[in-house]
Amino acid sequence: MLLSPSTADALRTALTTAGYTTDGVRDLLGPGAHAALGRGEVEPAFRAAAGGGELGVLVRLLLLGAVEGDAAVTAALGTPSALEAAGLLARDGDGWRAVLDLRPYGVDAGDEPGSDWWVLSDLDLRRQDRDHVTGVGAASLTLAAATVRRPAGSLLDLGTGCGVQALHATRHARAVTGTDLAPRALALARATFALNDLDVELVEGPWMEPVAGRRFDQIVSNPPFVPGPARVDYVYRDSGQDGDAALAALIADLPGYLEPGGVAQLLGSWLHVRGEDWPDRVRSWLPDGVDAWIIQREVADPDLHVGTWQRDAGLDLASPTARAQAGAWLDWMDAARVEAIGFGMITLRRPDEGRTDGPGTVVFEDLPGAVDDPLGPEVEGWLDRVDWLRAHAGDDALLDARLTVAPSVVLERWADHRAEPGAEGWAEAGAAVARTDGPRWRHEVDEPAAALLAGCSGALPLRDLVELLAFAHDRPADELVAATLPAVRELVRHGLLLPSS
């Protein structure tokens, strides 16, 4: 697709005038039909769009795949022949149909005020084509919600696809570069940026090759991360390398393309291999000195993994073609001793030049289930807290610090008095402290720990609180220090305890 500046300007004006925005479409359809459309149920949306004027025409034409009459399309979009030449529309009898998916995309005002765009991608009916370009999907939304949004001088969107991550990046980065090895993806991304009147540099090539010798303040990537045999059935998901080898190479390479202190965030999928610990496997890919936070969101067995991605490609799972593909995929996993496949988010930070305060912090965590709040602010906070903990790595430095319990933290006690069996008889069941925002981190605590946290108001250094606790419980202070400081560090890292300003 090629949108000339004049065609892009005219199309943007027509879409805006008709109200073809995220809010406009939602208001036209209403909550019920809008939710049904998200589930792939189109009839309620057709009914709601009837009588919707020019906006209803655009919803039926661009979102629902309907053929609309020449007069209606001309009234809504202007001269259809210009959009036919650009590759957006095609003649269908006496009317017009969309050749591409063109839909409004926006984010909540509390996240990025004023972020309202249009995204061009391939229609789902092309989904089984090798070079299919996906639109705004679950993976795109996951990465966008987890990305750090601090101001950046330069940002690289590696494997930009139709350009979703780059759209977000234009809100906080002065210069945005997108790369992709697929010419079709770059063409659609270029059209998306033209339609939204945005200046994004686009370069073609595989992996880091197009930006060799360059460095960026931030890198984001939704790469082809689906582990499998070394082949490419679909460019958007298959790396062409065996298993998770492409992810391993990318993780090893990315810090070298970051400015000192720069941050890279990417989605990834790694193998759980029989006889291996998956964190050890991923840790072996990390360059020395980097800070790394690897969050595993899902774990799938081989059967579920293969079925999920075949459904994603729109295959009929009972067809001979799909069965042959699934059989080859599962045979490969058996031979590679794959027990499961993990999926999650990887955050890497290159150390500042001349950092001498020890090695990087590397943390692996499981975070299954839904997370209501965007993870981006949590990643920002994690990076800051890791810096603070590094500066207070010594016990004396931590004991001299003043800490306060985060405002979102609550103490959970059992509704009834409970005791649990143990080696020495019945032991009192403890309580837990938990955040009510972000990932809802939760830590079980005993009564002395709960009392210590109650005193963390920023008024006294941790050393004084431990000494008071030791006196109250008639325990040696050194013993409490040894038991307390590791837990305090974990509570700080998870944002339940914060350095007092």
N, C-alpha and C positions, 0 to 999 in steps of 0.2 A: 504494500500500500504506500502511496506517495501523496501526502497532503501538501499542496502548494500553500504559501503564506495566505493568499487571498481566499482559497477554499477553506483553510483552517479557521480564518477569521470569521467567514460567513457561517460555517457550521457551529462555531462556538457561540456566535450571536443567536442563531436559531435555537440551539439547545437551551441557552439561558432564558431567552424570551418565552419559550414554551414551559419553562419550569422543570426541565428534565434534569433534576438534581436528586440527591439522596432524599432530602426532605420532601421535595415535590412529588416524587414517586410514592414515597411512604404515605403522604397525605392523600393522594389520589386513590391508592389501593385500600387504605385502611389497615388496621392491625391484623385482622384475620386473613385477608387475601395476601397481604405482604408476607406474613409468616408461612402461609401455604406455598407461596412462590419459592421461598427459601427451602422448602421440602421437595421442590420439583413438581408441585401440583399447580397446574397453570389455569384451570377453568375458573377458579375464583378470581384470579387476576383479570382474565378476559371479561368477566362480568363487571368487575369494578371499573375497568378502563372504558367500557362502553359509555358513550356520551361524555367522555372526558376531554373533548375538544382536541386541540393540537397535541397536548400532552398525552392524551389517550392514544392518538395515532402513533406517537413515538414509542410508547410502552408496548403497544401491540407489534410494531414493526421491529424494534431493536431489542426488546427483552423477551417477547413471546414468540418470535419467529413467524408472525403472520404476514401475509401478502396484503399490502394496502394500496388503494387506488391512486392513480396518477395525481388527481386533483388534491387529494388529502395529503399526499407526501409533499407535493409542491407547496401547499399552504404551510406545512410544518417545517420544511427544511430548505425551501427555495428550489432552484433548478436541480432535479434529480440527476441529470446527465453529468453534472460536474462531480457528484459523488459516485456515480458509476465509473467515471474515468479514474477516480482516486482509488477505486477498489472496495468501496463500502457497500454499494447497492448494486443489484442486478435486476434486469427486466424479468418479469414473470407474468406472462399473459398481458392483461391490460394494466397491471400494477407493478409494484416493486417489492422486493424482499431484501433483507440484510444478508450480506455475504460474510460480514464480520460481527463479532459481539462488541457492541458499544454500550457501555453502561456507566451510570454515575457511581462514583466511589468517594466516600468521605469518612471522616473520623469524628468522634464525639468532640464537642466544643471544649470540654474540659481537658482533652488530651492535646490537641493541636488546633487552636482557634482558627477558624477560617479555612480549614483544609477541606476543599470540595473540588473533586476532579472528575474527569471522564477517562476511562481506560478502554483501549482497543485490544482485542485478543481474538483467537479463533473460536468459531462456533463449536459446540460440543459434537456436532455431527462429523467433524474432522478429527475427533479425539483419537482414532486409531491410526492416524497418519504419523509417520516417524518424526516429522518436524512440527507436530502440533504445538502451538504456543498457548499455554494455559493463561487464564485470567486471574482474577482475585480469588484465590482458594484458601483453604484452611492453613496451609503452610505459610503462605504470604502473610496472612493475618497474624499468625503466631510470631513470626519474625518481626513484623512491624511493631507489635505490642511489646516486644522484649528489647527493642533497640534503644540504646542510650541516645538521648536527644539534646545533649549539651552542645553549645555552639562549636562548630568545627571549621577549620580552614578548607580542608579538602576531604572528600569522601568517595570511596570506590564501592560501587554496587557490582560485585562479581557475579556474572551469570544473571544479568538483569531481566531476561525474559521480556515481558511486555512493559516492564519499567515500574512496577509497584513500589519497590523499596526506594528507587531513585526519586519518585514523587515525594515520598515522605522526607527524603534527605534534603530536598530543596528548601524545606522549612527551617533547617538549622545549620546547613553547610554552605559556605560561600561558593565553592566549586564542586560539582558532582560529575563523576565519570562512571559510565556504565559499560560493561563488556559482555559479550556473548559470542559463542562460536557459531551460532545459527543465524544466517543472514535474514531469515524470515522473522525471527524474534527481534532483531535490531530494527527491521523495517517497521514493525508494529510499535516498538518502543519509540522510534523516531516520530511516528504519527501521533502517538499519545502525547509526547512532549510538545509537538507543534500545536495540537488541539488545546492544550492547557497553557500555551504561550510561555513555555519554560525553556531555559537554556541548559541542556545537559550534553556533555561530551560523550559520544558513543564510538567505541572501537571494537573491531572484530578480531576474534581469535580465541584459542582454548586456554582455560585456566589463567595463569599469571602472565602468559606470553605477551599479550597486548600492552602490558604496563611494565615491562622489564626495565629495571633501572629507576623506577619511580617509587616514591613513598607517599603515604597518605596519613592524615590524622585519624581517620576512621575507615574501617572496611566492614561492609555487611554482605552476606551471601546466602542465598537459598540455592545451593548447588545441586546437581544431579546426585543425590545421596543414597539412592535405593540399592542396597547390597544385592549382588547376584552374580551370575556368570559374566565373563568378560565379553559382553556384546552390547549393542545399542539397539533396543527395540523402539524406544522413544527418547528423543534427545532431551526432553525436559526432565527426565528422571534417571536415565542410565548413563553412567560415567564411561563405560567401555573398558573399565579395569576390573580386575577380579576382586570380588567381595568388597571390603571397605578400604582397599588400597588407595583409592583416589582421595578419600577423606584423610587418611594418614599422611599422604604427601602434602595435601593442602594445609593441614594443621602445622606441619613442619615448616612450610614455606611462608605462611602469612606474616609472622612477626618480622621477617626481613623486608616486608613492604610497608611497614608501619613506621611513622616518625616515633622518636623516643616518647614514651608515655601514651602512644596511640593504642586504640582499642579495636579489635576485630570481633564480630559476632556472626555466627553462622548456625544453621540447622545441620544436623548430622545424624547418621545412623551407623551403629557399630555392631559387630558380631559378638555374641556370647558363645565362645568356643569351649567345647567340653574339655575340662581339665585346666582352664585358664580363668583368672579373675578379670572381669571386663575392665575395671578401673586400671589394673596393671597394663592391660593391652593398650588402652588409650593413652595412659601416662607415658608409655614408651615412645609415642609420637611427638611429644612436646619438646621444643627446644629448651635448653637450660636458661634459667633466669626469668621466664615469663610467669606472670600471674595467670591462672586458668581456673575458671569455674565451669564445670561440666554438670549440667542438670539433666538427668534422665527422666523424661516425661512418660514414656510408654515402653513396655516390653511385650513383644509378640512372639508366639511360637512360629516355626517355619510355615506351617499350613496357613495360619492367619495372615502372616506377612505376604505370602504369595497371592492369596485370594484378595486381600485388600488392594494390592496394586494392580491386579488384573481387573477388578471392578473399577478402579480409578481410571483405567484405560478404556473403559466402556466395552469390555469383551463379554461375549456370551460364554460363561464359564463352562457350559456343557458342550460347547462346540469342539470339534476335533482339533482346531488350531489352538484354542485356549488350553485344552487338556495336554497337548504335546508340549506347549510352553511351560505349563505348570510342572509337568513331569520332569523336564530337563532342569528346571529351577530347583525342585526338591532333591533330585539326584545330586546336583552340585552341592547343596547344603549337607546332604548326608556324607559326601566325600570330604567336605571341609570340616566335619564334626561340629556343625552349627546347632546349638541347642535353642537359641532364641536370638532375636534382633532387638536392640535397644534404639530408641529415638529420643532426641532431645536437643538442647541448646548449648552451644559452646561459646564461652567468652574468653578471649585472650587479650592480654595487655603486654606490650613490649616495655621492658624496664627503661626508666630514664637514664640518660647517659651518665656514667660515673656513679651509678647507685652502688653503695658499699654496705647497705644495711641487711645483707643476707640474701638467700635464694628467694626465688619467686614463691608465691603461695598457690598451691594446687589443691583444689577441693572437688570432690565428687559427691553428688547428692541425688537422691531419688525424690521426685516431686510428682507423684501420680495424681490423676484426677483433674478436675477443672480448677482454674485459678481465676477468681472473679476480677481481680485488679490487674492492670498491665504490669508486666515484669520489668519494663524499661527503668522506671524509678528504683526498683529493687536492685537492679544491676548497678546503677549509679551509686546507690548507697553501699552496696557490697564492696565496690572498688574503693570508696572512701574509707570504709571501716577496715579493709585490709591494709591500707596505708597507715591508718592510726595504730593498728595492732603491730605492724612492723616497727613503727617508731617507739612502741612500748613493749618490745619483745622481752626485755629483761623483767624479772619479777619485781625488782625495786621500782622500776618505772611504772609498771601497772599498779602497784600498791600505792604509789603516790598520786594516781589519777583520781579525779572525782567523776563519778558516773551517775546517771539518772535513768530510771526506768522509762522506756518509750511510752508516750501517751496512749498508744493503742494496745498496750499489754494488760491482760487481766490474769488474775490468779484463780485457777479452777480448783475447787475442792469437791470431794465426793458428796453427793446429796445425802448419803447416810454414812454413818461410821462403819469403816470396813477394816479388816485385817486380812493378810494373805499368809498362807503357809510357807514356812521356810525351813532351812536346815536346823535352826535353833528354836523351832516352834512358831507361833503366830507373830507376824511382824505388822506394825501399823502401815497401812497403805498411804502413800504420799499424796501430793497434790501436783499441779502442773502450772507453769506460766505459759501463756500463749499470746501471740499477736492476733489482733482481729482485722488486720489489713495485710496487703501483699500476699505472700505465700502461706500465711497463717502458720508460721513456724511455732512449734510447741515443744517444751522441754519439761520433763518431770523433775520435781524438786522435793527434797525432804524439808522438815520443819526448820532446821538451822539455815538452809539455803533460802527458804521463803522469808525468814526474818532478815537475812542479809539484804535481800532485794528490797524489802520494805524500807530499809535505811538508805537505799541509793536514791537520794534526792538532790545530789550535787553539793550538799552542804559540807560533807566530810570526805576526806580521801578514803579510798578502799582500805588502806592499812588500819585506820582508826576503827572502821566498821568491823573488820576481822578481829581486832583486839577486844572490842566490846562484846562481840559474839562469843569469843573464846572464854571471856570471863563469865558471861551469862550461862554458858553450857558446861563450864568447868572442864574445858579441853585445852590442851597446849596450843598456843597460837601458831607455832610452826606446823603442827598437824593440820590445822584448819587452812593455812596458806596452801599447803601441798594439795589438799582436797578441793580447794575453792578456785584457784587461779585457772586451771584448765577449763572448768565450767564457765567461769566469767568470760574467758576468751571466746568460747562458743556462743554465749549469749550476746556478746558484742558483735560477733560476725553475723549473727542472724538478726541483728537490729532490735533485740529485746532490751539490751542495755546500750545507752548512748553516752559518749563523752560529754561531760557537762561544759557548756560554753562559759 
